[in-house]
Amino acid sequence: MERVGNKLPDPFMLFLILFALTAVASTAMAWADVSVQVPGSDEVAEIKGFFTAEGLTWFTQNIGANYLGFPPLATVLPILLAVGVAEKSGLLAALIRRAFGSAPRWSLPYAVAFVGVMGSIMSDAAFVVIPPLAALVFKAAGRHPVAGLLGGFAAVGAGYSTSMFVTSLDALFAGITTSVTVNLPNAGSAVTPVSNYFFNVVSSLVLVALAGFIIDKVLEPRIGRIGISRDELVDDDAPSTDTALSTTLTATELRGLRWSFVTGLIVAAVILAGVLLPDSPWRNEDGGFLPRSPLLSSIVFIVFAMFVIPGLVYGKITGTIAKGSDVPRVMGQAVKDMSGFLVLAFILGQFIALFNFSGIGSWIAVAGAGGLEAIGLTGFPAILGFVLLASLLNLFIISGSAMWTLMAAVFVPLFVLLGYEPAFIQGAFRVGDSATQVLTPLNPYMIVLLTMLRKYEPQAGLGTVIARMLPFAVTFWIAWVAVLSVFYFLDLPMGPGNGIMIPQ
């Protein structure tokens, strides 16, 4: 798979070709008057062609907006600047040396797996923050940083839909499910943000154990056999964060760590004070935080503040950031390290914008759902078919909320008629929504990962990433389906007040 995958064109050219194919296919479908009706909507949406008057004028007017509107940019760039300050100042390396220096080396894969699987509480920021930090943790412990990098990404992506914590994703899925069931007679128990909580807890524990095992026993040994360098390629003029990766810290470094820790606590306290006030502007209209609120939309800012402010304090105390002009310099170095991704994001933004504009994604989802419905599967095989369909569609529609909006409108009413609780169907969807997203080049964060990987392995391509993600995706899928099977056949509650079948 790696050899075949690496024969694909360079990512920029690959997505340029995909853009051209989508442009031709959408035009042919538009000329054939192909349309799609999303279940639950009264409107029939026609496929829009690129090589039409509407398509060409859309493109010429929005080429800049397509680039700047590329979803990961809003997450990657601010965090990139903040992590750059924390990294170039030496804070991250010192923190890792202090925190993990005495930890058993064998436990690090499982620690990375735990943080990664639980990382969905940070939303998409987890894809940007956790993998490079995991690489630093591994390197500080004398283990291969590429194993930490790839393992951290796999744990975040393949386990994205589950966590031991209630996240904004739980609230978002619950809201979509409720909107579908509100007009259904005998739709079972109400779906809430904790309707899948029991299932999520068990799933997350299983996936953490599997991810740690795969990182330790499969991924790292294979990387060692391949002979990838352990040393990250850095610019000669960049402040080194790799020196003295032992557990020994100087008195100045210890003082810097203490004050950066205190600063981090103060920042966290200020944020908590702001959001916990009864009339806080970061609450939603109902006075809470779920399903949506300004607080949940401020995750990137919170991560930014928690990196950049302690980083500045540490740099000032240790002398790595001596004056104000050093701040834009280290931020610029961080952007320079990711300049390849910023160029690639241009064509990625154009492709994703065209895919959404044309309506082909919705057509694929509705057509796939209709095909599964036509087969007439019943019982648990129908649930497996549903999970498999979600896994396949996940290769094309990366947004879990967008895909659940499309699939819930079709399958929730269908399975309710068969007697299944909507919360159970929602839980089954979560399996397919996560496991395969680390296998598709349409996942924009895979390109971010590839950019990071090429610091260690310059010749790496998409085939390299996909091949190394495959053990995680396949194992996660099988294990997650097994957990779902246990809940189904033992008739265990998916969450408080939500079972498998609708009570008769």
Secondary structure, DSSP 8 states (H G I E B T S, - for coil): -HHHHTTS--HHHHHHHHHHHHHHHHHHHHHTT-EE--TT-S--EE---TTSHHHHHHHHHHHHHHHHT-HHHHHHHHHHHHHHHHHHTTHHHHHHHHHHTTS-GGGHHHHHHHHHHHGGGGTTHHHHHHHHHHHHHHHHTTS-HHHHHHHHHHHHHHTTT--SS--HHHHHHHHHHHHHHTT-TT--S---TTTTHHHHHHHHHHHHHHHHHHIIIIIHHHHHHHT--SS----TTS--S-TT-SS---HHHHHHHHHHHHHHHHHHHHHHHHHHSTT-TTS-TTSS-SS--TTGGGHHHHHHHHHHHHHHHHHHHHTSS-STTHHHHHHHHHHHHTHHHHHHHHHHHHHHHHHHHHTHHHHHHHHHHHHHHHHT--HHHHHHHHHHHHHHHTTT---HHHHHHHHHHHHHHHHHHTTB-HHHHHHHHHHHHHHGGGS-TT-HHHHHHHHHHTTT-TT--HHHHHHHHHHHHHHHHHHHHHHHHHHHHTT--SBTTB-SB---
